[in-house]
Amino acid sequence: MAGYWGRRRAQRAALAHAAHREAQVRTAADIAISRAWRRTAKEPACEPSSSETVLVADVLFIAWEHFRIEASREEAAAVLRQRFPLRAGPLGLATDAFDESPCER
């Protein structure tokens, strides 16, 4: 019986770890979007054609910088595709997360 409860405890720990890691990658995407928005806010308003781009590489860098997480490009792009419409909205930001190009930037 002790083996059963040990396995259950290990399963719960693995699920909690995965959920925590996913939340950290999501936070990295939010930070990347916020940084791009702040850069846009500092630019003069007379240049509407220049929009900041939130790169998948930015999310990967921030995930490592803040949380020491090595996320895959696909994982970071998926999270950025999910968070971008919610966080960027009508801010005039762009992202490469929707590009289907297999090469990394």
DADA-V711832 format. One record per run of one state. SS is the DSSP state (2 for helix, 1 for strand, 0 for the rest). FROM is the first residue (numbers start at 1). TO is the last residue. Records with the same first field share a line. If there is no record, write none. Layout:
# DADA-V711832
SS=FROM-TO + FROM-TO
This chain:
# DADA-V711832
0=1-1 + 43-52 + 55-55 + 68-72 + 88-93 + 96-105
2=2-42 + 56-67 + 73-87
1=53-54 + 94-95
